[in-house]
Amino acid sequence: MNVQDKNGKSVNVPMLVVTLIAGVFLTILNQTILTTAFPTLMKTFDITTDTVQWLTTGFLMVNGIMIPVSAYLSAKFPTKWLYIGAMTIFEVGTILAFKANSFSVLLAARLIQATGVGVTMPLLQNIMLTVFPPSQRGRAMGLAGIAVGVAPAIGPTLSGFVIDHFGWRVLFGMLIIPVALVLLLSFFFMRDVLPNTNPTIDFPSLIESTLGFGALLYGFSEVGSRGWTDPVVFSSMIIGVLIIAVFVRRQLHLENPFVQVRVFSNRIFTLSTILASIANMAMVGAEMVIPLYLQIIHGKSAFESGLTLLPGALLIGLMSPITGTVFDRIGAKRLAQLGLFILTVSTIPYAFVTQTTPSLYITVLYAVRMFGISMVTMPLTTNGMNALDLKMIRHGTAANNTVRQIATSMTTAIMISVLTNVTNNAKPAASLLKADPLAYKNDFLHATLSGYHAAFWIAVAFSAAGWILTFFLNQKRTGLTVSETSSAQEKDLEAVK
């Protein structure tokens, strides 16, 4: 495939893709790599659970704030230097985290990392969707799915192994050299493939976006520890929603909006984004609850519970390019219908797990779920983007990733709150502990299992709702033909010049 950058120079597409995917894989892996490190960090820095949770809460908030900004950045700055800049920021944060001698420094380092991560993921999608024509985008986004699907799932497994054998600093130290290699590759193979329009930044939009999405994500992140009715949670969510409403209204009246929210007027894009987010919600919910079930009910270590997720992670990495190629041939509807049906059916057995359910059974079911998810997430993301004009893709990727980020935070809040509330409501009275300790232990175990069952039913509900929505998807493939796309790309680039 002969691709040229905006300066007319030939692009080494295979190495460009390798550089992109490698960098994004490392940044996404970083998001879940602290999953099993919290107890160690609490002991090291003498901090509480609420405090250590900010390493994740703060990261997700900054990451979520940066994603809408990525649309402006990708239009303002040359692609090559934007990617190098984002990866450099991530590397600085990683080195600072590796050297951190206090919790405040470690938290600051995580926030610096999140600033870079919030740019790299939308940029990956933006570049892949621009470089490849619609007829090949499924396969291209399938390759991107290797990073998006595998990295979050192997994070807990890798984290558990490193914590048990080397210590928490190695979680960051092991990323430093690979990120440096990605930066080196970027200087040689990254090219300015995205058109720049030199937009002016609308500062009120930036402030509204930051405050609105920051408040909403903070509210969701605090549900697990505070509950839905807590004034801080409730007020954060309400304030966030109101500011986002003001932000959206402003974008609709700007000649050159900060984020083009009109992408949601495209029915195919909106439905595809919702369905891809639902699949992601089902995946994240299971990734969070299954390790807790294995550790608390089965008594497994963090590393052992992480290993349970590994086959599924490898399977989605193997299947993503395949399902992407299938999408290029048959479109998204049949793939999504089959994928979400498999996801729903394979999630139902989790709602009936017991103390004696074999770990192998859990592992196989999880792998089947990931097989179903591989048919949904990237194919539907591609389907939605193909429905947009080339000049709208940067706005589409920002909108898609923002919705996914909010959906992920919402899922975590809902699953944890349901699990906690059902368990607390079903647990035995404290007086039984003195009267009959064995009965108390047995009843408490059943109460805990009830909490997990309820959480898994929520995951089933997400999946089933998504499956029903697939019947409203477009039957035909979206996007232009290869020749039409090449012509459109040339016109867009010519207009920019």
C-alpha positions as CSV (number, residue, x, y, z in Angstrom):
1,M,0.0,0.0,0.0
2,N,1.5,3.3,-1.2
3,V,0.8,6.0,1.5
4,Q,2.4,9.4,1.6
5,D,2.5,11.9,4.4
6,K,1.3,15.5,4.0
7,N,4.7,16.5,2.7
8,G,4.5,13.9,-0.1
9,K,7.1,11.5,1.4
10,S,6.5,7.8,1.4
11,V,5.4,6.2,4.6
12,N,6.6,2.8,5.9
13,V,3.1,1.7,7.0
14,P,4.1,-1.6,8.7
15,M,6.7,0.1,10.9
16,L,4.4,3.0,11.5
17,V,1.8,0.6,12.8
18,V,4.3,-1.4,14.9
19,T,5.5,1.8,16.5
20,L,2.0,3.0,17.3
21,I,0.7,-0.3,18.7
22,A,3.8,-0.9,20.8
23,G,3.6,2.5,22.4
24,V,-0.2,2.3,23.0
25,F,0.2,-1.2,24.4
26,L,2.7,0.1,27.0
27,T,0.5,3.0,28.0
28,I,-2.6,0.9,28.3
29,L,-0.8,-1.8,30.2
30,N,0.2,0.9,32.7
31,Q,-3.4,1.6,33.5
32,T,-4.0,-1.8,35.1
33,I,-0.6,-2.6,36.3
34,L,-1.1,-1.4,39.9
35,T,-4.2,-3.6,40.4
36,T,-2.4,-6.0,42.9
37,A,0.1,-3.5,44.2
38,F,-2.2,-1.4,46.4
39,P,-1.6,-3.5,49.7
40,T,2.1,-3.2,49.2
41,L,1.9,0.6,48.5
42,M,-0.3,1.1,51.5
43,K,2.3,-0.5,53.7
44,T,5.2,1.2,52.1
45,F,3.8,4.7,52.4
46,D,1.6,4.1,55.5
47,I,-1.6,5.3,53.8
48,T,-5.2,4.2,53.8
49,T,-7.3,2.4,51.1
50,D,-9.1,5.7,50.2
51,T,-5.7,7.4,49.7
52,V,-4.0,4.7,47.6
53,Q,-7.1,4.5,45.4
54,W,-6.2,8.0,44.0
55,L,-3.5,6.3,42.0
56,T,-6.3,4.9,39.9
57,T,-8.9,7.7,40.4
58,G,-6.6,10.5,39.5
59,F,-5.2,8.6,36.6
60,L,-8.6,8.0,35.1
61,M,-9.7,11.6,35.7
62,V,-6.7,13.1,33.9
63,N,-6.9,10.5,31.2
64,G,-10.6,11.3,30.7
65,I,-10.0,15.0,30.6
66,M,-7.2,14.7,28.0
67,I,-9.2,12.6,25.5
68,P,-11.5,15.4,24.3
69,V,-8.5,17.7,24.1
70,S,-6.9,15.2,21.7
71,A,-9.1,16.3,18.9
72,Y,-7.7,19.8,19.1
73,L,-4.1,18.6,19.5
74,S,-4.2,16.3,16.5
75,A,-5.4,19.2,14.3
76,K,-3.0,21.7,15.8
77,F,0.3,19.8,15.9
78,P,2.2,17.6,13.4
79,T,1.4,13.9,14.0
80,K,5.0,12.8,14.5
81,W,5.8,15.4,17.2
82,L,2.5,15.0,18.9
83,Y,3.1,11.2,19.3
84,I,6.7,11.8,20.4
85,G,5.6,14.5,22.8
86,A,2.9,12.3,24.4
87,M,5.2,9.3,24.7
88,T,7.9,11.5,26.2
89,I,5.5,12.8,28.8
90,F,4.5,9.2,29.6
91,E,8.2,8.3,29.9
92,V,8.9,11.2,32.3
93,G,6.0,10.1,34.5
94,T,7.2,6.5,34.4
95,I,10.8,7.4,35.5
96,L,9.4,9.7,38.2
97,A,7.2,6.9,39.5
98,F,10.1,4.5,39.5
99,K,12.1,6.9,41.6
100,A,9.3,8.1,43.9
101,N,10.2,8.3,47.6
102,S,6.8,9.5,48.8
103,F,3.1,8.9,47.9
104,S,2.6,12.5,46.7
105,V,5.5,12.1,44.2
106,L,4.1,8.8,43.0
107,L,0.6,10.3,42.5
108,A,2.1,13.3,40.6
109,A,4.0,10.8,38.4
110,R,0.7,8.9,37.7
111,L,-1.0,12.1,36.7
112,I,1.9,13.0,34.3
113,Q,1.6,9.5,32.8
114,A,-2.2,9.9,32.3
115,T,-1.6,13.2,30.4
116,G,0.4,11.2,27.7
117,V,-2.0,8.2,27.7
118,G,-5.0,10.5,27.1
119,V,-3.4,11.5,23.8
120,T,-1.9,8.2,22.5
121,M,-5.1,6.1,22.4
122,P,-7.2,8.5,20.3
123,L,-4.1,9.2,18.1
124,L,-3.7,5.5,17.4
125,Q,-7.3,5.2,16.2
126,N,-7.0,8.5,14.3
127,I,-3.9,7.4,12.4
128,M,-5.1,3.9,11.6
129,L,-8.5,5.2,10.3
130,T,-6.7,7.8,8.1
131,V,-3.9,5.7,6.7
132,F,-6.1,2.8,5.8
133,P,-9.1,3.0,3.4
134,P,-12.5,1.9,4.7
135,S,-12.2,-1.5,2.9
136,Q,-9.1,-2.3,5.1
137,R,-9.9,-0.5,8.3
138,G,-11.4,-3.5,10.0
139,R,-8.1,-5.4,9.8
140,A,-6.2,-2.3,10.8
141,M,-8.3,-1.6,13.8
142,G,-8.1,-5.3,14.6
143,L,-4.4,-4.9,14.9
144,A,-5.0,-2.0,17.2
145,G,-7.2,-4.3,19.2
146,I,-4.2,-6.3,20.2
147,A,-3.1,-3.4,22.4
148,V,-6.5,-2.4,23.5
149,G,-7.7,-5.9,24.4
150,V,-4.6,-7.7,25.7
151,A,-2.8,-5.0,27.7
152,P,-5.6,-4.4,30.3
153,A,-6.1,-8.1,30.8
154,I,-2.5,-9.1,31.3
155,G,-1.9,-6.2,33.7
156,P,-3.1,-7.9,36.8
157,T,-1.2,-11.1,36.0
158,L,2.0,-9.3,35.4
159,S,1.5,-7.1,38.4
160,G,1.0,-10.0,40.7
161,F,4.1,-11.7,39.5
162,V,6.3,-8.6,39.7
163,I,5.0,-7.7,43.2
164,D,5.7,-11.2,44.5
165,H,9.2,-11.5,43.1
166,F,10.7,-8.0,42.6
167,G,8.8,-5.2,44.4
168,W,6.5,-2.4,43.2
169,R,9.2,-0.1,41.7
170,V,9.9,-2.7,39.0
171,L,6.3,-2.2,37.8
172,F,7.4,1.1,36.5
173,G,11.1,0.3,35.9
174,M,10.3,-2.5,33.5
175,L,8.5,0.1,31.2
176,I,11.3,2.6,30.9
177,I,13.5,0.9,28.3
178,P,10.6,-0.3,26.1
179,V,9.1,3.2,26.0
180,A,12.6,4.6,25.2
181,L,12.8,2.1,22.3
182,V,9.3,3.2,21.0
183,L,10.5,6.8,21.1
184,L,13.6,5.9,19.1
185,L,11.4,4.1,16.5
186,S,9.2,7.2,16.4
187,F,11.9,9.4,15.1
188,F,12.5,7.1,12.2
189,F,9.0,5.8,11.3
190,M,6.4,8.2,12.6
191,R,5.1,10.5,9.9
192,D,2.8,13.5,9.7
193,V,-0.2,11.6,8.2
194,L,-3.0,13.7,9.8
195,P,-3.9,17.0,8.1
196,N,-3.4,20.1,10.3
197,T,-5.8,23.0,10.3
198,N,-4.1,25.2,12.9
199,P,-7.3,25.7,15.0
200,T,-7.5,28.3,17.7
201,I,-8.3,27.0,21.1
202,D,-11.5,28.0,22.7
203,F,-10.5,28.4,26.4
204,P,-14.1,28.4,27.8
205,S,-14.6,25.0,26.1
206,L,-11.4,23.7,27.5
207,I,-12.3,24.8,31.0
208,E,-15.9,23.4,30.7
209,S,-14.5,20.1,29.3
210,T,-12.0,19.8,32.1
211,L,-14.4,20.6,34.9
212,G,-17.3,18.7,33.5
213,F,-15.7,15.4,32.7
214,G,-13.4,15.7,35.7
215,A,-16.3,16.0,38.1
216,L,-18.3,13.3,36.5
217,L,-15.4,10.8,36.5
218,Y,-14.6,11.7,40.1
219,G,-18.1,11.1,41.2
220,F,-18.2,7.6,39.6
221,S,-14.8,6.7,41.0
222,E,-15.9,7.5,44.6
223,V,-19.1,5.4,44.5
224,G,-17.2,2.3,45.6
225,S,-16.0,3.8,48.9
226,R,-18.7,6.4,49.6
227,G,-21.9,5.0,48.1
228,W,-24.4,6.6,45.6
229,T,-26.1,8.7,48.2
230,D,-23.0,10.4,49.6
231,P,-23.2,14.2,49.1
232,V,-19.7,14.3,47.5
233,V,-20.6,11.6,45.0
234,F,-24.1,13.0,44.2
235,S,-23.0,16.6,43.9
236,S,-19.9,15.7,41.7
237,M,-22.1,13.8,39.3
238,I,-24.8,16.5,39.1
239,I,-22.2,19.3,38.7
240,G,-20.4,17.2,36.0
241,V,-23.5,16.6,34.0
242,L,-24.6,20.2,34.2
243,I,-21.2,21.5,33.0
244,I,-21.0,18.9,30.2
245,A,-24.5,20.1,29.1
246,V,-23.2,23.7,29.0
247,F,-20.1,22.4,27.1
248,V,-22.2,20.6,24.5
249,R,-24.5,23.6,24.0
250,R,-21.4,25.8,23.4
251,Q,-19.9,23.4,20.9
252,L,-23.2,23.4,18.9
253,H,-22.9,27.2,18.5
254,L,-19.2,27.5,17.7
255,E,-18.1,27.8,14.1
256,N,-15.0,25.7,14.9
257,P,-15.9,23.7,17.9
258,F,-13.4,22.3,20.4
259,V,-15.0,18.9,20.0
260,Q,-17.5,18.3,17.2
261,V,-20.5,16.8,19.1
262,R,-22.5,16.7,15.9
263,V,-20.9,13.3,15.2
264,F,-23.6,11.9,17.4
265,S,-26.2,13.1,14.9
266,N,-25.0,10.2,12.8
267,R,-27.1,7.3,13.8
268,I,-24.6,4.6,12.7
269,F,-21.8,6.3,14.6
270,T,-23.9,6.8,17.8
271,L,-25.3,3.2,17.9
272,S,-21.9,1.7,17.1
273,T,-20.2,3.7,19.8
274,I,-22.9,2.7,22.4
275,L,-22.5,-1.0,21.5
276,A,-18.7,-0.9,21.6
277,S,-19.0,0.8,25.0
278,I,-21.4,-1.9,26.3
279,A,-19.0,-4.6,25.2
280,N,-16.2,-2.8,27.0
281,M,-18.4,-2.4,30.1
282,A,-19.1,-6.2,30.2
283,M,-15.4,-6.9,29.8
284,V,-14.2,-4.4,32.5
285,G,-16.9,-5.6,34.9
286,A,-15.8,-9.2,34.6
287,E,-12.1,-8.3,34.8
288,M,-12.8,-6.6,38.1
289,V,-15.2,-9.0,39.8
290,I,-13.6,-12.4,38.8
291,P,-10.3,-11.8,40.5
292,L,-12.1,-10.7,43.6
293,Y,-14.2,-13.8,43.6
294,L,-11.2,-16.1,43.1
295,Q,-9.2,-14.4,45.9
296,I,-12.0,-14.1,48.5
297,I,-14.0,-17.3,47.8
298,H,-11.2,-19.6,46.6
299,G,-8.4,-18.1,48.5
300,K,-6.1,-17.7,45.5
301,S,-3.3,-15.2,45.3
302,A,-3.4,-12.1,43.1
303,F,-1.0,-13.7,40.7
304,E,-3.1,-16.9,40.5
305,S,-6.3,-15.0,40.0
306,G,-4.6,-13.0,37.3
307,L,-3.5,-16.1,35.5
308,T,-7.2,-17.1,35.1
309,L,-7.7,-14.1,32.9
310,L,-4.6,-14.7,30.8
311,P,-5.9,-17.2,28.2
312,G,-8.8,-14.9,27.5
313,A,-6.4,-12.0,27.0
314,L,-4.3,-14.0,24.6
315,L,-7.4,-15.1,22.7
316,I,-8.7,-11.6,22.1
317,G,-5.2,-10.6,20.9
318,L,-5.3,-13.5,18.5
319,M,-8.9,-12.9,17.3
320,S,-8.8,-9.1,16.9
321,P,-7.0,-9.1,13.5
322,I,-9.2,-12.0,12.4
323,T,-12.5,-10.4,13.3
324,G,-11.3,-7.2,11.8
325,T,-10.7,-8.9,8.5
326,V,-14.1,-10.5,8.7
327,F,-15.6,-7.1,9.3
328,D,-14.1,-5.8,6.1
329,R,-15.9,-8.6,4.2
330,I,-19.4,-8.8,5.9
331,G,-19.7,-5.6,8.0
332,A,-20.6,-5.2,11.7
333,K,-24.1,-6.4,12.1
334,R,-23.8,-10.2,12.0
335,L,-20.4,-10.0,13.8
336,A,-21.9,-7.9,16.6
337,Q,-25.0,-10.1,16.9
338,L,-23.0,-13.3,17.3
339,G,-20.4,-11.7,19.5
340,L,-22.9,-10.2,22.0
341,F,-25.0,-13.4,22.0
342,I,-21.9,-15.4,22.9
343,L,-21.0,-12.8,25.5
344,T,-24.4,-12.9,27.1
345,V,-24.7,-16.7,27.2
346,S,-21.2,-17.2,28.6
347,T,-21.8,-14.6,31.3
348,I,-25.0,-16.2,32.7
349,P,-23.1,-19.2,34.3
350,Y,-21.0,-16.8,36.4
351,A,-24.3,-15.8,38.2
352,F,-24.4,-19.3,39.6
353,V,-20.8,-19.9,40.8
354,T,-20.2,-21.5,44.2
355,Q,-17.4,-22.0,46.5
356,T,-16.5,-25.3,44.7
357,T,-16.8,-24.1,41.1
358,P,-13.5,-25.3,39.4
359,S,-11.0,-22.6,38.4
360,L,-10.7,-24.2,35.0
361,Y,-14.4,-23.7,34.4
362,I,-14.0,-19.9,35.3
363,T,-11.0,-19.7,32.9
364,V,-12.8,-21.3,30.0
365,L,-15.9,-19.2,30.4
366,Y,-13.8,-16.1,30.5
367,A,-12.0,-17.1,27.3
368,V,-15.3,-17.7,25.6
369,R,-16.5,-14.2,26.8
370,M,-13.4,-12.6,25.3
371,F,-13.9,-14.5,22.0
372,G,-17.4,-12.8,21.9
373,I,-16.0,-9.4,22.8
374,S,-13.4,-9.6,20.0
375,M,-16.3,-9.6,17.5
376,V,-17.7,-6.4,18.9
377,T,-15.3,-3.8,20.3
378,M,-13.0,-2.9,17.4
379,P,-15.4,-3.9,14.5
380,L,-18.1,-1.6,15.9
381,T,-15.6,1.2,16.6
382,T,-14.5,0.9,12.9
383,N,-18.1,0.7,11.7
384,G,-18.9,4.0,13.5
385,M,-15.8,5.8,12.2
386,N,-16.5,4.6,8.6
387,A,-19.8,6.4,8.8
388,L,-18.0,9.7,9.3
389,D,-16.3,12.0,6.8
390,L,-12.5,11.8,6.9
391,K,-12.3,15.4,8.3
392,M,-14.6,14.3,11.2
393,I,-12.6,11.2,12.3
394,R,-10.5,13.1,14.8
395,H,-13.7,14.3,16.5
396,G,-15.2,10.9,16.2
397,T,-12.2,9.2,18.0
398,A,-12.3,11.8,20.8
399,A,-16.0,11.3,21.2
400,N,-15.8,7.5,21.1
401,N,-13.0,7.3,23.6
402,T,-14.7,9.8,26.0
403,V,-17.9,7.8,26.0
404,R,-15.9,4.6,26.6
405,Q,-14.0,6.2,29.5
406,I,-17.2,7.3,31.1
407,A,-18.9,4.0,30.5
408,T,-15.9,2.2,32.1
409,S,-16.0,4.4,35.2
410,M,-19.8,3.9,35.4
411,T,-19.5,0.2,35.2
412,T,-16.9,0.0,38.0
413,A,-19.2,2.1,40.2
414,I,-22.3,0.1,39.5
415,M,-20.6,-3.3,39.9
416,I,-18.8,-2.5,43.1
417,S,-21.9,-0.8,44.7
418,V,-24.2,-3.7,43.8
419,L,-21.7,-6.3,45.1
420,T,-21.2,-4.4,48.3
421,N,-24.9,-3.6,49.0
422,V,-26.1,-7.1,48.3
423,T,-23.4,-8.6,50.5
424,N,-24.1,-6.2,53.3
425,N,-27.9,-6.7,53.2
426,A,-27.5,-10.5,53.2
427,K,-24.7,-10.9,55.8
428,P,-25.7,-12.4,59.2
429,A,-26.2,-10.4,62.3
430,A,-23.0,-9.7,64.3
431,S,-24.6,-11.5,67.4
432,L,-24.3,-14.8,65.5
433,L,-20.6,-14.6,65.5
434,K,-20.5,-15.2,69.3
435,A,-23.4,-17.5,69.4
436,D,-22.3,-19.8,66.5
437,P,-19.0,-18.9,64.8
438,L,-19.3,-21.7,62.2
439,A,-22.8,-20.7,61.2
440,Y,-21.7,-17.1,61.0
441,K,-18.9,-18.0,58.7
442,N,-21.1,-20.1,56.5
443,D,-23.8,-17.4,56.3
444,F,-21.3,-14.7,55.6
445,L,-19.8,-16.8,52.7
446,H,-23.3,-17.2,51.2
447,A,-23.9,-13.5,51.6
448,T,-20.6,-12.8,49.8
449,L,-21.6,-15.2,47.0
450,S,-24.9,-13.4,46.7
451,G,-23.0,-10.2,46.1
452,Y,-21.0,-11.7,43.3
453,H,-24.1,-13.3,41.7
454,A,-25.8,-9.9,41.7
455,A,-22.8,-8.2,40.1
456,F,-22.6,-10.9,37.4
457,W,-26.3,-10.4,36.7
458,I,-25.6,-6.8,36.0
459,A,-22.9,-7.9,33.5
460,V,-25.5,-10.2,31.9
461,A,-28.0,-7.3,31.7
462,F,-25.3,-5.1,29.9
463,S,-24.6,-7.8,27.4
464,A,-28.3,-8.7,26.7
465,A,-29.2,-5.0,26.2
466,G,-26.3,-4.7,23.7
467,W,-27.4,-7.9,21.8
468,I,-30.9,-6.4,21.4
469,L,-29.5,-3.2,20.1
470,T,-27.5,-5.0,17.4
471,F,-30.7,-5.6,15.5
472,F,-30.9,-1.9,14.8
473,L,-27.4,-1.8,13.2
474,N,-26.8,-1.1,9.5
475,Q,-26.7,-4.3,7.4
476,K,-24.2,-3.0,4.8
477,R,-20.6,-2.0,5.4
478,T,-20.2,1.7,6.1
479,G,-17.6,3.9,4.3
480,L,-16.5,4.6,0.8
481,T,-14.8,2.4,-1.7
482,V,-11.0,2.4,-1.9
483,S,-11.0,4.6,-5.0
484,E,-13.5,7.0,-3.5
485,T,-11.6,7.2,-0.2
486,S,-8.3,7.9,-1.9
487,S,-10.0,10.7,-3.9
488,A,-11.6,12.1,-0.7
489,Q,-8.3,12.0,1.2
490,E,-6.5,13.8,-1.6
491,K,-9.2,16.5,-1.6
492,D,-9.0,16.9,2.2
493,L,-5.3,17.2,2.2
494,E,-5.4,19.6,-0.7
495,A,-7.9,21.7,1.2
496,V,-5.6,21.8,4.2
497,K,-2.6,22.9,2.1
